[in-house]
Amino acid sequence: MDKSLWINLGIDKKKNYNKLEGEQEAEIVVIGGGLTGLTTAYYLAKEGRKVILVEKDEICNHTSGNTTGKITSQHGLFYNYLLQSNGRKEAKHYLEANEEAIKNIKKIIDDENIECDFEYQDNYVFIQKEEDIEKIKKEQEALEYLSFNSELVNEIELPIKNTKMLGAIKFKNQAQFNAYLYGIGLAECIEKYGGKIYENTKVLDVKKENDNYEIITEEGKINCKFMVIATHYPIINAPRILFYENVSRNFIFNYN
Ligand SMILES: Cc1cc2nc3c(=O)[nH]c(=O)nc-3n(C[C@H](O)[C@H](O)[C@H](O)COP(=O)(O)OP(=O)(O)OC[C@H]3O[C@@H](n4cnc5c(N)ncnc54)[C@H](O)[C@@H]3O)c2cc1C
């Protein structure tokens, strides 16, 4: 399979990590080496927790290494919907959490000197159909009600001259980066802060023994107090997790 531009640009800089063999102990095991797992393991290792991350293939090689590389709070025309469905408090909370995430990524990049071509950019969602004009007006009104500084614009600074464009919502100070370089940079930091990473280490099962988990991989196992499943899709069934509700969510849990 062809790899993304990000992976092609970064593959020579990536370190290889061993496969887990034998038995290990950790406080927390993070399962999955995409951006969710790497970010979680980074924060935990930086806090001084004894963390091991296991990845079935190579880190950042699946969804995360193949994304569009945009870091934005704008996800289609979403805020009017969120406002109507969940109310102002939750819609504002969601928006602020997304904006904070952009700042947090920038902070990690600056603190750790991760070279990943991060650039602030404006983000646009534009419409092409007359019937959507009302929708973007309502979206802008919703964003104003949430006290967010978006703009309704008729022109956008994108090379889409031959594309019909009837209006757009602009979010300033969003960003783009090479998601793969960022991910492999996070992995190096996890090791720097004392965490361990194993690649080509597929988790086959998780068992609960008293207050601990046994994370069983193809050729080894890890005993730990907590685990984070950051595999994008669920890998085990467990009480209190309703996979059929939203299978793409990541779960942090301790099923006592
Ligand atoms: C085409 C596309 C473009 C996208 N563009 C963007 C974008 O521009 N900006 C944005 O914010 N989001 C984007 N997304 C959303 C994106 O999916 C998430 O932002 C993020 O990359 C998901 O990361 P993740 O770590 O949850 O999943 P993944 O990157 O998929 O990582 C999960 C990891 O778990 C591993 N794993 C699975 N099972 C096991 C097991 N049993 N044992 C051990 N490891 C296992 C997998 O090998 C994988 O590496 C895009 C998604 C797609 C599909």
PDBQT file of the ligand as one rigid body, heavy atoms in Angstrom, charges set to zero:
ROOT
HETATM    1  C1  LIG A 301      -8.479   9.949   5.890  1.00  0.00    +0.000 C 
HETATM    2  C2  LIG A 301      -8.494  10.532   7.280  1.00  0.00    +0.000 A 
HETATM    3  C3  LIG A 301      -8.026  11.828   7.457  1.00  0.00    +0.000 A 
HETATM    4  C4  LIG A 301      -8.049  12.394   8.726  1.00  0.00    +0.000 A 
HETATM    5  N1  LIG A 301      -7.565  13.653   8.870  1.00  0.00    +0.000 NA
HETATM    6  C5  LIG A 301      -7.549  14.214  10.095  1.00  0.00    +0.000 A 
HETATM    7  C6  LIG A 301      -6.984  15.512  10.270  1.00  0.00    +0.000 A 
HETATM    8  O1  LIG A 301      -6.520  16.150   9.336  1.00  0.00    +0.000 OA
HETATM    9  N2  LIG A 301      -6.985  16.044  11.527  1.00  0.00    +0.000 N 
HETATM   10  C7  LIG A 301      -7.493  15.334  12.603  1.00  0.00    +0.000 A 
HETATM   11  O2  LIG A 301      -7.450  15.866  13.732  1.00  0.00    +0.000 OA
HETATM   12  N3  LIG A 301      -8.016  14.108  12.463  1.00  0.00    +0.000 NA
HETATM   13  C8  LIG A 301      -8.048  13.534  11.248  1.00  0.00    +0.000 A 
HETATM   14  N4  LIG A 301      -8.566  12.291  11.100  1.00  0.00    +0.000 N 
HETATM   15  C9  LIG A 301      -9.083  11.606  12.281  1.00  0.00    +0.000 C 
HETATM   16  C10 LIG A 301      -7.940  10.711  12.831  1.00  0.00    +0.000 C 
HETATM   17  O3  LIG A 301      -8.356   9.415  12.672  1.00  0.00    +0.000 OA
HETATM   18  C11 LIG A 301      -7.581  11.014  14.280  1.00  0.00    +0.000 C 
HETATM   19  O4  LIG A 301      -7.320  12.365  14.437  1.00  0.00    +0.000 OA
HETATM   20  C12 LIG A 301      -6.337  10.255  14.812  1.00  0.00    +0.000 C 
HETATM   21  O5  LIG A 301      -5.302  10.177  13.870  1.00  0.00    +0.000 OA
HETATM   22  C13 LIG A 301      -6.730   8.887  15.246  1.00  0.00    +0.000 C 
HETATM   23  O6  LIG A 301      -5.636   8.431  15.998  1.00  0.00    +0.000 OA
HETATM   24  P1  LIG A 301      -5.740   7.147  16.888  1.00  0.00    +0.000 P 
HETATM   25  O7  LIG A 301      -4.456   7.045  17.653  1.00  0.00    +0.000 OA
HETATM   26  O8  LIG A 301      -6.990   7.158  17.661  1.00  0.00    +0.000 OA
HETATM   27  O9  LIG A 301      -5.875   5.940  15.825  1.00  0.00    +0.000 OA
HETATM   28  P2  LIG A 301      -4.763   5.245  14.912  1.00  0.00    +0.000 P 
HETATM   29  O10 LIG A 301      -3.819   6.195  14.317  1.00  0.00    +0.000 OA
HETATM   30  O11 LIG A 301      -5.512   4.321  13.996  1.00  0.00    +0.000 OA
HETATM   31  O12 LIG A 301      -3.957   4.371  15.960  1.00  0.00    +0.000 OA
HETATM   32  C14 LIG A 301      -4.460   3.183  16.528  1.00  0.00    +0.000 C 
HETATM   33  C15 LIG A 301      -3.291   2.216  16.627  1.00  0.00    +0.000 C 
HETATM   34  O13 LIG A 301      -3.677   1.077  17.385  1.00  0.00    +0.000 OA
HETATM   35  C16 LIG A 301      -2.984  -0.022  16.873  1.00  0.00    +0.000 C 
HETATM   36  N5  LIG A 301      -3.643  -1.259  17.288  1.00  0.00    +0.000 N 
HETATM   37  C17 LIG A 301      -4.855  -1.726  16.870  1.00  0.00    +0.000 A 
HETATM   38  N6  LIG A 301      -5.127  -2.921  17.455  1.00  0.00    +0.000 NA
HETATM   39  C18 LIG A 301      -4.059  -3.219  18.257  1.00  0.00    +0.000 A 
HETATM   40  C19 LIG A 301      -3.741  -4.326  19.102  1.00  0.00    +0.000 A 
HETATM   41  N7  LIG A 301      -4.564  -5.367  19.238  1.00  0.00    +0.000 N 
HETATM   42  N8  LIG A 301      -2.580  -4.290  19.777  1.00  0.00    +0.000 NA
HETATM   43  C20 LIG A 301      -1.721  -3.239  19.660  1.00  0.00    +0.000 A 
HETATM   44  N9  LIG A 301      -1.970  -2.176  18.850  1.00  0.00    +0.000 NA
HETATM   45  C21 LIG A 301      -3.125  -2.166  18.163  1.00  0.00    +0.000 A 
HETATM   46  C22 LIG A 301      -3.023   0.196  15.356  1.00  0.00    +0.000 C 
HETATM   47  O14 LIG A 301      -2.027  -0.546  14.683  1.00  0.00    +0.000 OA
HETATM   48  C23 LIG A 301      -2.820   1.709  15.266  1.00  0.00    +0.000 C 
HETATM   49  O15 LIG A 301      -1.465   2.059  15.055  1.00  0.00    +0.000 OA
HETATM   50  C24 LIG A 301      -8.558  11.669   9.841  1.00  0.00    +0.000 A 
HETATM   51  C25 LIG A 301      -9.016  10.368   9.648  1.00  0.00    +0.000 A 
HETATM   52  C26 LIG A 301      -8.983   9.809   8.396  1.00  0.00    +0.000 A 
HETATM   53  C27 LIG A 301      -9.486   8.407   8.228  1.00  0.00    +0.000 C 
ENDROOT
TORSDOF 0
